[in-house]
Amino acid sequence: MAIKETMTPTERIMAAINLEPYDRVPVAPHLNLEFPFVQKGLTTADAYRLELMPKGLEYTADLYDEVGGWDALTLPLGGGLLFSPGILSIFAAFYGDTMRFPGSDDRIDDDSPPQFAERELITPEDYDAIIEQGWTKYSVDNIHKLTDSLFGAPVDSVPVPTLVEMMTASYRNAIDFWAERDCPVIAATNSVDPQMLLCLLRTLTGFIVDLHKWPDKVNEVLRVMSRDLADGAVEAMRNGGPAPESGIPGLMIACERGSGAYFNLKVFEESVWPFMKEQIEASWEAGYVTTLHMDTDWTANLPYLLELPPKSCIVELDSTSDIFKAKEILGNHMCIMGDVPPALSTHGTVDEMREYCEKLIDTVGKDTGFILSTGCAVPPGTKLENFKAMIESVKNYPPSRSK
């Protein structure tokens, strides 16, 4: 039986973020273009063809209509992201020469997702230059060390200010498109914690070796990167207009390689947490909520989030962290989002999907402070009936209330 709704999607999302009562648990799938394209009978390779990408909004809207609509998107799917020179390096590291995309790399099947081909992009000899120049100037001046192409174009072909304008215009188009459907976007741009970025640029092995050889220098590099990434993220957000009173659209920080799955808590306390915290606090002071996209197992690290201002973050978990433990630790401090496992989406049954979502609604969604979502992005091989069951679960199953 459908729940009687008394809130708009934006009100429901904001209630979850602000730990206030909601009429039902909101649902916000973490989508990229792969799943909507596959639902049109295309391949994941088609989702990364520049000439087809403008179809992303249309295909995603068709999916939205087919499943009866969701409450929000984690990112402005089908449009651009807010961008600034200060976070140029993030897009270079994630979308440049280190990525192997289906359709443009013969080593990857057209139905496979992209693969990250880790390789050394900077060396320890670059550390002094980064400390002296700052990360923004260093990364812009040395963009060819990071990538030869950005968003499918040679880095020399489009000046950075023009690229900022193009991405911002595309972002605003996507925001307007989803606003017409009363579908708010939670985060307007991506950033990354400095340790993860340096780890990607040096390689995991290189970063660990450097941390053992020159811990003080590595931490000084991370301090420099942290300040510039924080400033760059706020600048990018302001490219989209003044900070909204709600705090969203806010910032998403990709977190992975600083978790307890990679490092012990001593390393986390010295070389990960101070710099993550600086970025989150800078975003909060500027008026934005930060979504912590926490891939890998962060269970042991969750208590540190209590040091952050209440309601300043959405903790987005990918099904490897213990989301039920997260509710115990953070339930009165910040919103939790997640964490339908990819295996359940692709290989589970509708009943199994419904049962798991109802368990999340009963426990993590009790009272408030929860947004139902997928564990990281919706896999391209997700069964449509399972995806629809996830969306429908919150509309038919009321959250538990404290007595």
Sequence and secondary structure as in RCSB ss.txt:
>XXXX:A:sequence
MAIKETMTPTERIMAAINLEPYDRVPVAPHLNLEFPFVQKGLTTADAYRLELMPKGLEYTADLYDEVGGWDALTL
PLGGGLLFSPGILSIFAAFYGDTMRFPGSDDRIDDDSPPQFAERELITPEDYDAIIEQGWTKYSVDNIHKLTDSL
FGAPVDSVPVPTLVEMMTASYRNAIDFWAERDCPVIAATNSVDPQMLLCLLRTLTGFIVDLHKWPDKVNEVLRVM
SRDLADGAVEAMRNGGPAPESGIPGLMIACERGSGAYFNLKVFEESVWPFMKEQIEASWEAGYVTTLHMDTDWTA
NLPYLLELPPKSCIVELDSTSDIFKAKEILGNHMCIMGDVPPALSTHGTVDEMREYCEKLIDTVGKDTGFILSTG
CAVPPGTKLENFKAMIESVKNYPPSRSK
>XXXX:A:secstr
      S HHHHHHHHHTT   SS  B     SHHHHHHTT  HHHHT TTTGGGHHHHHHHHHHHTT  S BSS
 TTS     GGGHHHHHHHHSTTEE TTT TTS TTS  EE     S GGGHHHHHHH HHHHHHHTHHHH SEE
TTEETTTS HHHHHHHHHHHHHHHHHHHHTTT  BSEEEEEE HHHHHHHHH HHHHHHHHHH HHHHHHHHHHH
HHHHHHHHHHHHHHT S  TT  SEEEEEE TTSTTTS HHHHHHHTHHHHHHHHHHHHHTT  EEEEE S  GG
GGGGGGGS TTSEEEEE SSS HHHHHHHHTTTSEEEEEE HHHHHHS HHHHHHHHHHHHHHTTSSS EEEEES
SS  TT  HHHHHHHHHHHHHS      
